[in-house]
Amino acid sequence: PSVVVSSLQRRRASEEVIAAVDRIGELTRQRAALVEEGNAARAERKALSPKIGALLKAGDEAGAAALKEDVAKASEVAGAADAKVEEVEAERGRLFATLPNLLDSRTPDGADEEANVILSEWAPDGFGELRDGLTWHDELATALGGLDLEAASPSWQG
């Protein structure tokens, strides 16, 4: 979180956006606890279910009924935990969507992009112009028989 907060501060993000980072951490911990709670309830349900059959087979209807209630309660707990996990994940998703990309560590601190130093450029001067002796990729592919533009175009174009 400290790297994210630092990047947000360098971007001059609002306190609300910075606070979202802490809230995402809280929601992440809450989600983990809910997943654990749901898994524990499912494990309890799984452990109790075979016992119901054994009690019924032994003729203990009252004991089986009591375990069925426990299984139903465990199912209810698991379902509630799963529903809450969905709510937490939705809130986390909304908060994550408010966060901008992290700044590159080489990005200098400044009020706006004008304060940035250009470290390298992808498209140097003259980009888009082909040097002498070179062939465009589509022309080369056509010459080698790997591209047939007429066959690739829809027939309705004439």
DSSP file with accessible surface (Angstrom, degrees, kcal/mol):
  #  RESIDUE AA STRUCTURE BP1 BP2  ACC     N-H-->O    O-->H-N    N-H-->O    O-->H-N    TCO  KAPPA ALPHA  PHI   PSI    X-CA   Y-CA   Z-CA
    1    1 A P     >        0   0  119      0, 0.0     4,-2.8     0, 0.0     5,-0.2   0.000 360.0 360.0 360.0 -31.2    0.0    0.0    0.0
    2    2 A S  H  >  +     0   0   95      1,-0.2     4,-2.6     2,-0.2     5,-0.2   0.882 360.0  50.5 -66.0 -34.8    2.8    2.5    0.7
    3    3 A V  H  > S+     0   0  102      2,-0.2     4,-2.3     1,-0.2    -1,-0.2   0.920 112.7  47.1 -66.3 -41.2    4.0    2.3   -3.0
    4    4 A V  H  > S+     0   0   40      2,-0.2     4,-2.7     1,-0.2    -2,-0.2   0.940 113.3  47.5 -65.3 -46.9    0.4    3.0   -4.1
    5    5 A V  H  X S+     0   0   28     -4,-2.8     4,-2.8     1,-0.2     5,-0.2   0.922 111.4  51.4 -61.7 -42.8   -0.1    5.9   -1.7
    6    6 A S  H  X S+     0   0   55     -4,-2.6     4,-2.2    -5,-0.2    -1,-0.2   0.927 110.9  47.9 -60.3 -44.3    3.3    7.4   -2.7
    7    7 A S  H  X S+     0   0    6     -4,-2.3     4,-1.4     1,-0.2    -1,-0.2   0.916 111.9  49.8 -63.3 -41.5    2.4    7.2   -6.3
    8    8 A L  H  <>S+     0   0    3     -4,-2.7     5,-2.6     1,-0.2    -2,-0.2   0.903 109.8  50.8 -64.8 -39.9   -1.0    8.8   -5.6
    9    9 A Q  H ><5S+     0   0  112     -4,-2.8     3,-1.4     1,-0.2    -1,-0.2   0.903 108.7  51.5 -64.1 -39.3    0.6   11.6   -3.6
   10   10 A R  H 3<5S+     0   0   56     -4,-2.2   100,-0.5     1,-0.3    -1,-0.2   0.779 107.9  52.8 -67.6 -26.0    3.0   12.2   -6.5
   11   11 A R  T 3<5S-     0   0  106     -4,-1.4    -1,-0.3    -5,-0.2    -2,-0.2   0.408 115.2-119.8 -84.8  -1.2   -0.1   12.4   -8.8
   12   12 A R  T < 5 +     0   0  130     -3,-1.4    -3,-0.2    -4,-0.2    -2,-0.1   0.883  48.9 179.6  62.0  41.0   -1.6   15.0   -6.4
   13   13 A A      < -     0   0   26     -5,-2.6    -1,-0.1     1,-0.1    -5,-0.0  -0.336  30.9 -99.1 -70.2 155.4   -4.6   12.7   -5.8
   14   14 A S     >  -     0   0   60      1,-0.1     4,-2.2    -2,-0.0     5,-0.2  -0.259  29.1-110.9 -71.0 161.7   -7.3   13.8   -3.5
   15   15 A E  H  > S+     0   0  149      1,-0.2     4,-2.8     2,-0.2     5,-0.2   0.840 119.0  59.4 -61.2 -33.0   -7.5   12.6    0.1
   16   16 A E  H  > S+     0   0  162      2,-0.2     4,-1.1     1,-0.2    -1,-0.2   0.920 106.4  45.5 -62.7 -43.1  -10.6   10.6   -0.9
   17   17 A V  H  > S+     0   0   32      2,-0.2     4,-0.7     1,-0.2     3,-0.4   0.922 113.8  49.1 -67.3 -41.4   -8.6    8.6   -3.5
   18   18 A I  H >X S+     0   0   16     -4,-2.2     3,-1.1     1,-0.2     4,-0.8   0.909 107.7  54.9 -64.9 -39.2   -5.7    8.1   -1.1
   19   19 A A  H 3X S+     0   0   54     -4,-2.8     4,-2.2     1,-0.3    -1,-0.2   0.796  94.8  70.0 -64.7 -25.0   -8.2    6.9    1.6
   20   20 A A  H 3X S+     0   0    7     -4,-1.1     4,-2.7    -3,-0.4    -1,-0.3   0.843  91.0  60.1 -61.2 -31.7   -9.5    4.3   -0.9
   21   21 A V  H <X S+     0   0   14     -3,-1.1     4,-1.9    -4,-0.7    -1,-0.2   0.934 106.9  44.5 -62.9 -45.9   -6.2    2.4   -0.6
   22   22 A D  H  X S+     0   0   99     -4,-0.8     4,-2.3     1,-0.2    -2,-0.2   0.908 112.9  51.9 -64.0 -40.3   -6.8    1.9    3.1
   23   23 A R  H  X S+     0   0   81     -4,-2.2     4,-2.8     1,-0.2    -2,-0.2   0.901 106.4  53.4 -64.5 -38.8  -10.4    0.9    2.5
   24   24 A I  H  X S+     0   0   13     -4,-2.7     4,-2.3     1,-0.2    -1,-0.2   0.914 108.6  50.8 -61.8 -39.8   -9.3   -1.6   -0.1
   25   25 A G  H  X S+     0   0   21     -4,-1.9     4,-2.2     2,-0.2    -2,-0.2   0.926 110.7  48.1 -62.6 -44.3   -7.0   -3.1    2.5
   26   26 A E  H  X S+     0   0   89     -4,-2.3     4,-2.6     1,-0.2    -2,-0.2   0.927 112.7  48.3 -60.7 -45.1   -9.8   -3.3    5.0
   27   27 A L  H  X S+     0   0    0     -4,-2.8     4,-2.9     2,-0.2    -1,-0.2   0.868 108.5  54.4 -65.3 -34.9  -12.1   -4.9    2.5
   28   28 A T  H  X S+     0   0   57     -4,-2.3     4,-2.2    -5,-0.2    -1,-0.2   0.925 111.0  44.7 -65.5 -42.8   -9.4   -7.4    1.5
   29   29 A R  H  X S+     0   0  163     -4,-2.2     4,-2.2     2,-0.2    -2,-0.2   0.917 113.7  50.5 -66.7 -40.4   -9.0   -8.5    5.1
   30   30 A Q  H  X S+     0   0   66     -4,-2.6     4,-2.4     1,-0.2    -2,-0.2   0.917 109.4  51.4 -63.2 -42.0  -12.8   -8.7    5.5
   31   31 A R  H  X S+     0   0   79     -4,-2.9     4,-2.7     1,-0.2     5,-0.2   0.920 108.1  51.6 -60.9 -44.3  -13.1  -10.8    2.4
   32   32 A A  H  X S+     0   0   57     -4,-2.2     4,-2.3     1,-0.2    -1,-0.2   0.918 110.9  48.1 -60.7 -42.0  -10.5  -13.2    3.7
   33   33 A A  H  X S+     0   0   59     -4,-2.2     4,-2.5     1,-0.2    -1,-0.2   0.905 112.3  49.2 -66.2 -39.3  -12.4  -13.6    6.9
   34   34 A L  H  X S+     0   0   21     -4,-2.4     4,-2.7     2,-0.2    -2,-0.2   0.897 110.0  50.5 -67.4 -39.9  -15.7  -14.1    5.1
   35   35 A V  H  X S+     0   0   41     -4,-2.7     4,-2.7     2,-0.2     5,-0.2   0.929 111.7  48.6 -62.3 -43.3  -14.2  -16.7    2.8
   36   36 A E  H  X S+     0   0  147     -4,-2.3     4,-2.5    -5,-0.2    -2,-0.2   0.922 111.5  49.8 -62.0 -43.2  -12.8  -18.6    5.8
   37   37 A E  H  X S+     0   0   93     -4,-2.5     4,-2.1     2,-0.2    -2,-0.2   0.929 112.8  46.6 -62.0 -45.4  -16.2  -18.4    7.5
   38   38 A G  H  X S+     0   0    0     -4,-2.7     4,-2.4     1,-0.2    -2,-0.2   0.913 112.6  49.6 -63.6 -42.6  -18.0  -19.8    4.5
   39   39 A N  H  X S+     0   0   84     -4,-2.7     4,-2.4     1,-0.2    -1,-0.2   0.895 109.8  51.3 -65.0 -39.1  -15.4  -22.5    4.0
   40   40 A A  H  X S+     0   0   60     -4,-2.5     4,-2.4     2,-0.2    -1,-0.2   0.913 110.5  49.0 -64.3 -41.2  -15.7  -23.5    7.7
   41   41 A A  H  X S+     0   0    5     -4,-2.1     4,-2.6     2,-0.2    -2,-0.2   0.913 111.9  48.5 -65.8 -40.6  -19.5  -23.7    7.4
   42   42 A R  H  X S+     0   0   66     -4,-2.4     4,-2.7     2,-0.2    -2,-0.2   0.901 110.8  51.1 -65.8 -37.6  -19.2  -25.8    4.2
   43   43 A A  H  X S+     0   0   60     -4,-2.4     4,-2.3     2,-0.2    -2,-0.2   0.913 110.5  49.0 -65.2 -40.6  -16.8  -28.1    5.9
   44   44 A E  H  X S+     0   0   98     -4,-2.4     4,-2.3     2,-0.2     5,-0.2   0.936 111.9  48.7 -63.1 -45.4  -19.2  -28.5    8.9
   45   45 A R  H  X S+     0   0   80     -4,-2.6     4,-2.3     1,-0.2    -2,-0.2   0.928 111.7  49.6 -59.8 -42.7  -22.0  -29.3    6.5
   46   46 A K  H  < S+     0   0  167     -4,-2.7    -1,-0.2     1,-0.2    -2,-0.2   0.878 112.4  47.6 -65.3 -37.6  -19.9  -31.8    4.7
   47   47 A A  H  < S+     0   0   55     -4,-2.3     4,-0.5     1,-0.2    -1,-0.2   0.853 115.3  44.7 -72.5 -34.7  -18.9  -33.5    7.9
   48   48 A L  H >X S+     0   0   22     -4,-2.3     4,-1.4    -5,-0.2     3,-0.5   0.829  97.1  73.0 -80.3 -32.0  -22.4  -33.7    9.3
   49   49 A S  H >X S+     0   0   55     -4,-2.3     4,-1.2     1,-0.3     3,-0.6   0.896  96.8  47.0 -54.8 -47.3  -24.2  -34.9    6.1
   50   50 A P  H 3> S+     0   0   88      0, 0.0     4,-1.8     0, 0.0    -1,-0.3   0.847 106.7  60.0 -66.7 -26.9  -22.9  -38.5    6.2
   51   51 A K  H <> S+     0   0  119     -3,-0.5     4,-2.5    -4,-0.5    -2,-0.2   0.829  97.6  59.7 -68.1 -30.7  -23.8  -38.7    9.9
   52   52 A I  H <X S+     0   0   21     -4,-1.4     4,-2.6    -3,-0.6     5,-0.2   0.945 105.3  47.8 -61.8 -47.1  -27.4  -38.0    9.1
   53   53 A G  H  X S+     0   0   41     -4,-1.2     4,-2.5     1,-0.2    -1,-0.2   0.901 111.1  50.9 -60.1 -41.5  -27.6  -41.1    6.9
   54   54 A A  H  X S+     0   0   60     -4,-1.8     4,-1.8     2,-0.2    -1,-0.2   0.910 110.9  48.4 -64.7 -40.4  -25.9  -43.2    9.6
   55   55 A L  H  <>S+     0   0   44     -4,-2.5     5,-2.8     2,-0.2     4,-0.4   0.902 112.1  48.7 -67.0 -40.2  -28.4  -42.0   12.2
   56   56 A L  H ><5S+     0   0   69     -4,-2.6     3,-1.2     1,-0.2    -2,-0.2   0.913 110.0  51.7 -64.3 -41.1  -31.4  -42.7   10.0
   57   57 A K  H 3<5S+     0   0  192     -4,-2.5    -1,-0.2     1,-0.3    -2,-0.2   0.867 110.0  49.7 -63.4 -34.0  -30.0  -46.2    9.2
   58   58 A A  T 3<5S-     0   0   84     -4,-1.8    -1,-0.3    -5,-0.2    -2,-0.2   0.493 120.3-111.3 -83.0  -4.7  -29.7  -46.8   12.9
   59   59 A G  T < 5S+     0   0   54     -3,-1.2     2,-1.5    -4,-0.4     3,-0.2   0.559  73.8 136.6  88.2   9.5  -33.3  -45.6   13.4
   60   60 A D     >< +     0   0   71     -5,-2.8     4,-2.1     1,-0.2     5,-0.2  -0.591  16.7 162.8 -92.9  79.8  -32.4  -42.4   15.3
   61   61 A E  H  > S+     0   0  140     -2,-1.5     4,-2.5     1,-0.2    -1,-0.2   0.872  73.1  52.9 -66.7 -38.1  -34.8  -40.0   13.6
   62   62 A A  H  > S+     0   0   77     -3,-0.2     4,-2.2     2,-0.2    -1,-0.2   0.919 110.3  47.0 -66.0 -43.9  -34.6  -37.3   16.3
   63   63 A G  H  > S+     0   0   20      2,-0.2     4,-2.1     1,-0.2    -2,-0.2   0.909 113.1  49.6 -63.6 -40.5  -30.8  -37.3   16.1
   64   64 A A  H  X S+     0   0    1     -4,-2.1     4,-2.5     1,-0.2    -2,-0.2   0.906 109.7  51.6 -65.2 -39.6  -30.9  -37.1   12.3
   65   65 A A  H  X S+     0   0   47     -4,-2.5     4,-1.9     1,-0.2    -1,-0.2   0.904 108.7  50.8 -64.5 -39.8  -33.4  -34.2   12.5
   66   66 A A  H  X S+     0   0   49     -4,-2.2     4,-1.9     1,-0.2    -1,-0.2   0.913 111.7  47.2 -64.0 -42.2  -31.1  -32.3   14.9
   67   67 A L  H  X S+     0   0   27     -4,-2.1     4,-2.8     1,-0.2    -2,-0.2   0.868 107.3  57.1 -67.8 -34.4  -28.2  -32.8   12.5
   68   68 A K  H  X S+     0   0  113     -4,-2.5     4,-2.5     1,-0.2    -1,-0.2   0.896 106.5  50.0 -62.4 -37.6  -30.4  -31.7    9.6
   69   69 A E  H  X S+     0   0  119     -4,-1.9     4,-2.5     2,-0.2    -1,-0.2   0.908 110.6  49.4 -64.9 -41.3  -31.0  -28.5   11.4
   70   70 A D  H  X S+     0   0   60     -4,-1.9     4,-2.5     2,-0.2    -2,-0.2   0.899 111.1  49.5 -63.8 -40.1  -27.3  -28.0   12.0
   71   71 A V  H  X S+     0   0   22     -4,-2.8     4,-2.6     2,-0.2    -2,-0.2   0.916 110.8  50.1 -64.1 -42.4  -26.6  -28.7    8.3
   72   72 A A  H  X S+     0   0   58     -4,-2.5     4,-2.3     2,-0.2    -2,-0.2   0.911 111.1  49.0 -63.0 -41.4  -29.3  -26.1    7.4
   73   73 A K  H  X S+     0   0  125     -4,-2.5     4,-2.5     2,-0.2    -2,-0.2   0.917 111.3  49.4 -64.1 -42.1  -27.7  -23.6    9.7
   74   74 A A  H  X S+     0   0    3     -4,-2.5     4,-2.7     1,-0.2    -2,-0.2   0.906 110.6  50.5 -63.8 -39.9  -24.3  -24.2    8.2
   75   75 A S  H  X S+     0   0   40     -4,-2.6     4,-2.6     2,-0.2    -1,-0.2   0.897 110.2  50.5 -63.5 -39.1  -25.7  -23.8    4.7
   76   76 A E  H  X S+     0   0  150     -4,-2.3     4,-2.6     2,-0.2    -2,-0.2   0.918 110.8  48.2 -64.9 -43.6  -27.3  -20.5    5.8
   77   77 A V  H  X S+     0   0   59     -4,-2.5     4,-2.6     2,-0.2    -2,-0.2   0.929 112.8  48.6 -62.6 -44.3  -24.0  -19.3    7.2
   78   78 A A  H  X S+     0   0    2     -4,-2.7     4,-2.6     1,-0.2    -2,-0.2   0.923 112.6  48.1 -63.1 -43.9  -22.1  -20.3    4.1
   79   79 A G  H  X S+     0   0   38     -4,-2.6     4,-2.4     2,-0.2    -1,-0.2   0.909 112.3  48.4 -63.3 -42.2  -24.7  -18.6    1.8
   80   80 A A  H  X S+     0   0   61     -4,-2.6     4,-2.3     2,-0.2    -2,-0.2   0.907 112.1  49.4 -65.0 -40.8  -24.6  -15.4    3.9
   81   81 A A  H  X S+     0   0    2     -4,-2.6     4,-2.5     2,-0.2    -2,-0.2   0.922 111.0  49.8 -64.4 -42.6  -20.8  -15.3    3.8
   82   82 A D  H  X S+     0   0   64     -4,-2.6     4,-2.0     1,-0.2    -2,-0.2   0.905 110.8  49.6 -63.2 -40.8  -20.8  -15.9    0.1
   83   83 A A  H  X S+     0   0   46     -4,-2.4     4,-1.9     1,-0.2    -1,-0.2   0.913 111.6  48.4 -64.3 -41.4  -23.3  -13.0   -0.4
   84   84 A K  H  X S+     0   0   79     -4,-2.3     4,-2.8     1,-0.2    -2,-0.2   0.882 107.2  56.4 -66.9 -37.4  -21.2  -10.7    1.7
   85   85 A V  H  X S+     0   0   13     -4,-2.5     4,-3.0     1,-0.2     5,-0.2   0.923 106.2  51.2 -59.3 -42.2  -18.1  -11.7   -0.2
   86   86 A E  H  X S+     0   0  135     -4,-2.0     4,-2.2     1,-0.2    -1,-0.2   0.914 110.6  48.2 -62.2 -41.3  -19.8  -10.6   -3.4
   87   87 A E  H  X S+     0   0  116     -4,-1.9     4,-2.3     2,-0.2    -2,-0.2   0.924 113.1  47.5 -63.3 -45.2  -20.7   -7.2   -1.8
   88   88 A V  H  X S+     0   0    3     -4,-2.8     4,-2.8     1,-0.2    -2,-0.2   0.919 112.0  49.8 -63.4 -43.2  -17.2   -6.8   -0.6
   89   89 A E  H  X S+     0   0   76     -4,-3.0     4,-2.6     1,-0.2    -1,-0.2   0.885 109.2  52.4 -64.7 -36.2  -15.7   -7.7   -4.0
   90   90 A A  H  X S+     0   0   45     -4,-2.2     4,-2.3    -5,-0.2    -1,-0.2   0.931 111.5  45.7 -64.9 -44.2  -18.1   -5.2   -5.7
   91   91 A E  H  X S+     0   0   55     -4,-2.3     4,-2.5     2,-0.2    -2,-0.2   0.925 112.7  50.7 -65.1 -42.5  -17.0   -2.4   -3.4
   92   92 A R  H  X S+     0   0   52     -4,-2.8     4,-3.1     1,-0.2     5,-0.2   0.925 109.9  51.1 -59.2 -43.9  -13.3   -3.3   -3.9
   93   93 A G  H  X S+     0   0   40     -4,-2.6     4,-2.0     1,-0.2    -1,-0.2   0.912 109.4  49.5 -60.2 -43.4  -13.8   -3.3   -7.6
   94   94 A R  H  X S+     0   0  154     -4,-2.3     4,-0.7     2,-0.2    -1,-0.2   0.915 113.9  46.1 -62.5 -41.8  -15.4    0.1   -7.5
   95   95 A L  H >X S+     0   0   34     -4,-2.5     3,-1.1     1,-0.2     4,-0.6   0.915 110.3  52.1 -68.2 -43.2  -12.6    1.5   -5.4
   96   96 A F  H >< S+     0   0  100     -4,-3.1     3,-1.3     1,-0.3    -1,-0.2   0.888 104.1  59.3 -58.8 -36.3   -9.9   -0.1   -7.6
   97   97 A A  H 3< S+     0   0   86     -4,-2.0    -1,-0.3     1,-0.3    -2,-0.2   0.729 100.2  56.7 -67.1 -19.2  -11.5    1.5  -10.6
   98   98 A T  H << S+     0   0   77     -3,-1.1    -1,-0.3    -4,-0.7    -2,-0.2   0.639  89.1  91.8 -84.6 -14.0  -11.0    4.9   -9.1
   99   99 A L  S << S-     0   0   32     -3,-1.3     3,-0.1    -4,-0.6     2,-0.0  -0.663  70.7-138.7 -86.5 132.2   -7.2    4.4   -8.8
  100  100 A P        -     0   0   52      0, 0.0     3,-0.1     0, 0.0    -2,-0.1  -0.300  38.8 -77.1 -76.3 169.7   -5.0    5.6  -11.6
  101  101 A N        -     0   0  137      1,-0.1     2,-0.1   -94,-0.0     0, 0.0  -0.298  56.4 -97.9 -61.3 152.4   -2.0    3.6  -12.8
  102  102 A L        -     0   0   93      1,-0.1     2,-0.2    -3,-0.1    -1,-0.1  -0.446  39.8-112.5 -70.6 145.6    1.1    3.7  -10.7
  103  103 A L        -     0   0   41     -2,-0.1     2,-0.1   -99,-0.1    -1,-0.1  -0.520  32.9-104.1 -75.5 146.2    3.8    6.1  -11.8
  104  104 A D    >   -     0   0   70     -2,-0.2     3,-2.2     1,-0.1    -1,-0.1  -0.442  29.7-120.6 -64.1 142.4    7.0    4.7  -13.0
  105  105 A S  T 3  S+     0   0  110      1,-0.3    -1,-0.1    -2,-0.1    -2,-0.1   0.757 113.2  58.6 -60.9 -22.0    9.7    5.1  -10.3
  106  106 A R  T 3  S+     0   0  161      2,-0.1    -1,-0.3     0, 0.0    -2,-0.0   0.573  78.3 110.6 -83.2  -8.8   11.7    7.2  -12.8
  107  107 A T  S <  S-     0   0   32     -3,-2.2     9,-0.1     9,-0.1     3,-0.1  -0.538  70.3-129.8 -70.3 121.9    8.9    9.7  -13.2
  108  108 A P        -     0   0   48      0, 0.0     2,-0.3     0, 0.0     7,-0.1  -0.353  24.7-101.8 -71.4 153.0   10.0   12.9  -11.6
  109  109 A D        +     0   0   98      7,-0.0     2,-0.3    -2,-0.0   -98,-0.1  -0.550  62.0 137.5 -72.9 134.5    7.7   14.7   -9.1
  110  110 A G        -     0   0   20   -100,-0.5     3,-0.0    -2,-0.3     6,-0.0  -0.975  63.7-103.0-170.4 166.5    6.0   17.6  -10.6
  111  111 A A  S    S-     0   0   82     -2,-0.3     2,-0.3     1,-0.1    -1,-0.1   0.802  97.1 -11.9 -70.9 -30.2    2.6   19.4  -10.9
  112  112 A D  S >  S-     0   0   96     -3,-0.1     3,-1.8     1,-0.0     4,-0.3  -0.893  87.2 -73.1-156.5-174.3    1.8   18.0  -14.4
  113  113 A E  G >  S+     0   0  148      1,-0.3     3,-1.4    -2,-0.3    -2,-0.0   0.734 118.1  71.3 -66.8 -19.1    3.2   16.2  -17.4
  114  114 A E  G 3  S+     0   0  149      1,-0.3    -1,-0.3     3,-0.0    -3,-0.0   0.766  92.6  58.0 -66.1 -23.0    5.2   19.3  -18.4
  115  115 A A  G <  S+     0   0   45     -3,-1.8    -1,-0.3    -7,-0.1    -2,-0.2   0.567  87.0 104.5 -82.6  -8.0    7.5   18.7  -15.4
  116  116 A N    <   -     0   0   70     -3,-1.4     2,-0.5    -4,-0.3    -9,-0.1  -0.448  67.7-134.8 -76.4 147.4    8.3   15.2  -16.7
  117  117 A V        -     0   0   99     -2,-0.1     2,-0.6     0, 0.0    -2,-0.1  -0.857  19.9-123.9 -99.5 132.2   11.7   14.5  -18.3
  118  118 A I        +     0   0  125     -2,-0.5     3,-0.1     1,-0.2    -2,-0.0  -0.678  29.9 177.7 -78.9 116.5   11.6   12.4  -21.5
  119  119 A L        -     0   0  108     -2,-0.6     2,-0.3     1,-0.4    -1,-0.2   0.811  66.6 -16.0 -87.6 -35.9   13.8    9.4  -21.0
  120  120 A S        -     0   0  102      0, 0.0     2,-0.4     0, 0.0    -1,-0.4  -0.975  59.3-135.8-161.6 160.1   13.2    7.8  -24.4
  121  121 A E        -     0   0  133     -2,-0.3    -3,-0.0     1,-0.1     0, 0.0  -0.969   2.1-156.2-124.0 141.6   10.8    8.0  -27.3
  122  122 A W  S    S+     0   0  209     -2,-0.4    -1,-0.1     1,-0.2     0, 0.0   0.875  90.3  44.8 -80.9 -39.9    9.2    5.2  -29.1
  123  123 A A  S    S-     0   0   40      4,-0.1    -1,-0.2     5,-0.0     4,-0.1  -0.809  80.8-165.4-110.1  93.3    8.5    7.0  -32.3
  124  124 A P    >   -     0   0   78      0, 0.0     3,-1.6     0, 0.0    -2,-0.0  -0.134  42.1 -61.1 -70.9 172.9   11.6    9.1  -33.3
  125  125 A D  T 3  S+     0   0  160      1,-0.3     3,-0.1     3,-0.0     0, 0.0  -0.211 126.4  28.5 -52.0 140.2   11.6   11.9  -35.9
  126  126 A G  T >  S+     0   0   39      1,-0.3     3,-2.2    -3,-0.1    -1,-0.3   0.533  81.1 161.7  83.6   5.9   10.7   10.6  -39.3
  127  127 A F  T <   +     0   0  128     -3,-1.6    -1,-0.3     1,-0.3     3,-0.1  -0.351  64.3  33.1 -60.3 136.6    8.5    7.8  -37.9
  128  128 A G  T 3  S+     0   0   49      1,-0.4     2,-0.4    -3,-0.1    -1,-0.3   0.249  94.3 106.9  99.5 -14.0    6.2    6.6  -40.6
  129  129 A E    <   -     0   0  151     -3,-2.2     2,-0.4     0, 0.0    -1,-0.4  -0.849  67.9-132.2 -99.0 134.8    8.7    7.2  -43.4
  130  130 A L        -     0   0   63     -2,-0.4     3,-0.1    -3,-0.1     2,-0.1  -0.721  19.0-125.6 -89.9 131.0   10.3    4.2  -44.9
  131  131 A R    >   -     0   0  189     -2,-0.4     3,-1.7     1,-0.1    -1,-0.0  -0.360  42.1 -81.4 -69.1 155.5   14.1    4.2  -45.4
  132  132 A D  T 3  S+     0   0  167      1,-0.2    -1,-0.1    -2,-0.1     3,-0.1  -0.259 115.2  22.9 -56.9 138.5   15.5    3.6  -48.8
  133  133 A G  T 3  S+     0   0   83      1,-0.3     2,-0.3    -3,-0.1    -1,-0.2   0.372  98.7 109.9  87.3  -4.2   15.8   -0.1  -49.7
  134  134 A L    <   -     0   0   85     -3,-1.7     2,-0.4     0, 0.0    -1,-0.3  -0.715  55.3-144.7-105.2 155.6   13.1   -1.3  -47.3
  135  135 A T        -     0   0   78     -2,-0.3    -4,-0.1    -3,-0.1    -3,-0.0  -0.940  23.6-107.6-120.2 140.8    9.6   -2.6  -48.1
  136  136 A W     >  -     0   0  107     -2,-0.4     4,-2.4     1,-0.1     5,-0.2  -0.307  34.1-115.6 -61.5 149.9    6.4   -2.1  -46.2
  137  137 A H  H  > S+     0   0  151      1,-0.2     4,-2.5     2,-0.2     5,-0.2   0.869 113.7  49.9 -61.4 -37.6    5.3   -5.3  -44.4
  138  138 A D  H  > S+     0   0   64      2,-0.2     4,-2.1     1,-0.2    -1,-0.2   0.903 111.4  48.9 -70.8 -35.5    2.0   -5.7  -46.4
  139  139 A E  H  > S+     0   0  105      2,-0.2     4,-2.4     1,-0.2    -2,-0.2   0.913 112.8  48.1 -66.9 -41.1    3.9   -5.3  -49.7
  140  140 A L  H  X S+     0   0   86     -4,-2.4     4,-2.1     2,-0.2     6,-0.2   0.934 111.5  49.8 -64.8 -43.8    6.5   -7.9  -48.6
  141  141 A A  H  <>S+     0   0   34     -4,-2.5     5,-2.4    -5,-0.2     6,-1.0   0.901 111.9  48.4 -63.9 -38.9    3.8  -10.3  -47.5
  142  142 A T  H ><5S+     0   0   67     -4,-2.1     3,-1.4     4,-0.2    -1,-0.2   0.936 110.6  50.8 -66.2 -44.6    2.0  -10.0  -50.8
  143  143 A A  H 3<5S+     0   0   86     -4,-2.4    -2,-0.2     1,-0.3    -1,-0.2   0.852 110.9  49.2 -62.8 -33.0    5.2  -10.5  -52.7
  144  144 A L  T 3<5S-     0   0  137     -4,-2.1    -1,-0.3    -5,-0.2    -2,-0.2   0.465 117.2-113.5 -86.3  -1.6    6.0  -13.6  -50.7
  145  145 A G  T < 5S+     0   0   67     -3,-1.4    -3,-0.2    -4,-0.3    -2,-0.1   0.589  88.2 112.3  83.1  11.1    2.4  -15.0  -51.3
  146  146 A G  S   <S+     0   0   70     -5,-2.4     2,-0.4    -6,-0.2    -4,-0.2   0.508  72.5  47.3 -94.6  -2.4    1.4  -14.8  -47.7
  147  147 A L        -     0   0   54     -6,-1.0     2,-0.5    -5,-0.1    -2,-0.2  -0.980  53.3-177.7-144.5 125.2   -1.2  -12.0  -48.2
  148  148 A D     >  -     0   0   99     -2,-0.4     4,-1.7     1,-0.1     5,-0.1  -0.876   4.4-177.7-121.9  95.0   -3.9  -11.7  -50.8
  149  149 A L  H  > S+     0   0   99     -2,-0.5     4,-1.3     1,-0.2    -1,-0.1   0.854  81.4  54.6 -65.3 -34.7   -5.7   -8.4  -50.2
  150  150 A E  H  4 S+     0   0  167      1,-0.2     3,-0.3     2,-0.2    -1,-0.2   0.931 111.3  44.6 -65.5 -42.5   -8.3   -9.0  -52.9
  151  151 A A  H  4 S+     0   0   75      1,-0.2    -1,-0.2     4,-0.0    -2,-0.2   0.830 112.4  53.4 -70.1 -27.9   -9.3  -12.3  -51.4
  152  152 A A  H  < S+     0   0   76     -4,-1.7    -1,-0.2     2,-0.1    -2,-0.2   0.720  93.1  85.6 -81.0 -20.1   -9.4  -10.8  -48.0
  153  153 A S  S  < S-     0   0   52     -4,-1.3     0, 0.0    -3,-0.3     0, 0.0  -0.562  91.6 -99.4 -84.5 147.9  -11.7   -7.9  -48.9
  154  154 A P    >   -     0   0   55      0, 0.0     3,-1.6     0, 0.0     4,-0.1  -0.299  25.8-126.3 -63.2 145.7  -15.5   -8.4  -48.9
  155  155 A S  G >  S+     0   0  117      1,-0.3     3,-1.6     2,-0.2    -2,-0.0   0.770 104.6  69.2 -66.8 -25.1  -17.0   -9.0  -52.3
  156  156 A W  G 3  S+     0   0  198      1,-0.3    -1,-0.3     2,-0.1    -3,-0.0   0.659  84.2  72.4 -70.5 -11.8  -19.5   -6.2  -51.8
  157  157 A Q  G <         0   0  120     -3,-1.6    -1,-0.3     1,-0.1    -2,-0.2   0.543 360.0 360.0 -81.7  -3.1  -16.7   -3.7  -52.1
  158  158 A G    <         0   0  106     -3,-1.6    -2,-0.1    -4,-0.1    -1,-0.1   0.398 360.0 360.0 103.0 360.0  -16.4   -4.4  -55.8
